Amino acid sequence: MRSVTIDDVAKKAGVSIKTVSRVVNREPNVRAATKEKVELAIKELNYRPNQSARGLAARRSYMIGLLYDNPSPNYLANLQSGVLEACHEKDYGLALNPVSFHDPDLIDTVVHWVRQSFIDGVVVTPPLTDSVPLLNALHAENIPAVVISSRGTGDAPAALIDEEAAAYEMTRHLIGEGHSRIAFIKGHPDHYASGLREKGYYRALREENLAVVPDYVQQGFFDFASGQKAASKLFDLRDRPTAIFASNDDMAAAVIFEAHSRKIEVPRDLAVAGFDDTPLSRQIWPGLTTVRQPIRSMGHQAADVLIDTLSAGKDAGKERRDLTQFDFELKLRGSTARA
């Protein structure tokens, strides 16, 4: 059976091949009525554009990259799902590149990868978004970028939430549940968001005139192992906390695991809260109370903005900086419920 070609679509829609190409490549300045006719013809003929030919014609690869260095597989899986969804909707491919935040050649590594892979633009994730030199280099190299960030660093558009306010509200919730001995497991020190979450925790304690106990604040690194180690230290204290707020769900799950191993009942003896609302928070028992950060939606938004920027043919060096602040939500589950 003969494959459907762009000529077939043009004939059915009654337009030129160039017009079909502009619609397929999502270029601007196509009248709505014309675009609708072409899209209907594409759908009726089940036309699938040749990606290689499409790229050659537009001098683009129709590939974007996702740069990451994050120890939480749950966070990454959620984020990647959102980015992939946007790519599928707009017929783009996605290339993944794990890099090290501490690599002394980080900038050269990233720029070389983008150039060698013919990537059209990149979505940058924490903590890479906290590297101002990296973001400045992408800007200088005219590489379009959108960031998932806690502060909207640099000139790139950003998707973010108010990290400090979210941690503040969760700490306030635990205080409202009657807890005064509330511990906190900090996030990875490389992540700017970690400091914001810690700041929100302290602010809530101060407003309620609750003492800040240094031993109640333990360092974590956003992974299960560090959460378990921090929980062990907290459980060994003479006056152990009655509530523990961990900076992400992986570490909070580790707290519950360690509590079970010591016969500490959650939530009767200990309330546990996390951050992110990854699938893990609903897969453990009891269900984890957590801050819902719309990670998938943020990934989708970041990729969507990036692809729209590429399709519009904007000069990355002149790209306007936009911040899209998403709402967070406290998801209250069994790990903090008191009888």
SETORMAR-734193 format. One record per residue (C-alpha): x, z, y; residue in three letters. Coordinates in steps of 0.5 Angstrom, whole numbers, plus 500, padded with zeros to 3 digits. Layout:
BEGIN
XZYALA ...
END
This chain:
BEGIN
500500500MET 503498507ARG 505504511SER 501504518VAL 505502524THR 505504531ILE 503497532ASP 496498528ASP 495504532VAL 496500539ALA 491495536LYS 486500534LYS 486504541ALA 487497545GLY 493499549VAL 500497549SER 505500544ILE 509503550LYS 503507551THR 502510544VAL 509512544SER 508516550ARG 502519547VAL 506521541VAL 512523545ASN 507528549ARG 510524556GLU 506526562PRO 502521566ASN 498518561VAL 490518563ARG 486523559ALA 481518557ALA 487513554THR 490519551LYS 484521547GLU 483514545LYS 490514542VAL 490520539GLU 483518535LEU 486512533ALA 492516530ILE 487521526LYS 483515524GLU 489511521LEU 493517519ASN 499515523TYR 505519522ARG 511517527PRO 518515524ASN 522521526GLN 528518527SER 526512530ALA 522516535ARG 528520537GLY 532514538LEU 527511543ALA 527517547ALA 534519546ARG 532526543ARG 532529536SER 526532536TYR 529539534MET 529545537ILE 534551535GLY 533559534LEU 539563535LEU 538570532TYR 543576531ASP 537581528ASN 538586523PRO 530587522SER 528581517PRO 521583518ASN 522582526TYR 525575524LEU 520573519ALA 514574524ASN 518571530LEU 520565526GLN 513564524SER 510563531GLY 516558533VAL 515554527LEU 507554528GLU 509551535ALA 514546532CYS 509544527HIS 503543532GLU 508538537LYS 511535531ASP 518538532TYR 523540527GLY 527547527LEU 534549526ALA 536556525LEU 543559527ASN 545566525PRO 550568530VAL 554575532SER 553578538PHE 560581538HIS 563574536ASP 569573542PRO 567565541ASP 560566542LEU 559561547ILE 563556544ASP 560557538THR 553556540VAL 554550545VAL 558547539HIS 553548535TRP 547545539VAL 552539541ARG 554537534GLN 546538531SER 543534537PHE 539540538ILE 534539544ASP 533546546GLY 534553544VAL 530559543VAL 534565544VAL 532572541THR 535579542PRO 540582543PRO 543575545LEU 538575550THR 542580553ASP 548576554SER 548574561VAL 555570560PRO 551566554LEU 545564558LEU 549562564ASN 553558559ALA 547554557LEU 544553564HIS 551550566ALA 551546560GLU 544543561ASN 541546555ILE 534548556PRO 533555553ALA 527560553VAL 528567551VAL 525573547ILE 527578552SER 526585554SER 528584562ARG 527576563GLY 535575564THR 538569567GLY 534563569ASP 531561563ALA 523562562PRO 522569558ALA 516572553ALA 517579553LEU 513586553ILE 513592557ASP 518596552GLU 518602556GLU 511603557ALA 510602550ALA 514607548ALA 511612553TYR 504611551GLU 506612543MET 510618545THR 504621549ARG 499619543HIS 504624539LEU 503629544ILE 496628545GLY 496630537GLU 498637538GLY 506635537HIS 511638541SER 517638537ARG 518630537ILE 524627535ALA 526620537PHE 531615533ILE 534610538LYS 534602537GLY 541598536HIS 545600542PRO 547592543ASP 539591545HIS 537592552TYR 530594549ALA 533600545SER 534603552GLY 528602555LEU 524605549ARG 528611549GLU 527611557LYS 519611555GLY 520617550TYR 524621555TYR 519620561ARG 513622557ALA 516629555LEU 518630562ARG 511629564GLU 509634559GLU 514639561ASN 517639554LEU 524640552ALA 529635551VAL 532637544VAL 539633544PRO 539634536ASP 532631536TYR 535624538VAL 538620533GLN 542613533GLN 539608529GLY 541600528PHE 534597527PHE 535597519ASP 532601514PHE 539605512ALA 540607519SER 533610519GLY 534614513GLN 540617515LYS 537619522ALA 531622518ALA 536626513SER 539629519LYS 533631523LEU 530634516PHE 536638516ASP 535642522LEU 533649522ARG 527647527ASP 525640524ARG 521636528PRO 513635527THR 513628529ALA 518622529ILE 518616533PHE 523611530ALA 524605535SER 522600530ASN 518599523ASP 524598519ASP 527605521MET 520608521ALA 519606514ALA 525609512ALA 523616515VAL 517616511ILE 521614504PHE 526620506GLU 520625507ALA 517623500HIS 524624497SER 524631500ARG 516633498LYS 515633506ILE 508630506GLU 506625511VAL 502626516PRO 500633514ARG 507636515ASP 510630519LEU 507625523ALA 511618523VAL 511612528ALA 514606529GLY 515600533PHE 513592532ASP 507592528ASP 511588523THR 507587516PRO 511592513LEU 507597517SER 501595513ARG 505595506GLN 507602506ILE 503609504TRP 501612509PRO 500606513GLY 504606519LEU 502608526THR 506603531THR 506599537VAL 504592536ARG 508587539GLN 505580538PRO 512578536ILE 509572532ARG 505570539SER 511571543MET 515566538GLY 510561539HIS 509561546GLN 517561547ALA 517555543ALA 511552546ASP 514552553VAL 521550551LEU 517543548ILE 513542554ASP 519543558THR 523538554LEU 517533553SER 516533561ALA 523531562GLY 525536566LYS 532537568ASP 534544565ALA 539545571GLY 533546575LYS 528549571GLU 524554574ARG 524561571ARG 517564568ASP 516571565LEU 510571560THR 509578559GLN 505580553PHE 500586552ASP 502591547PHE 497596543GLU 498602539LEU 496601532LYS 493608529LEU 494609522ARG 495614517GLY 502616518SER 500620524THR 493622522ALA 491630523ARG 486633519ALA 
END
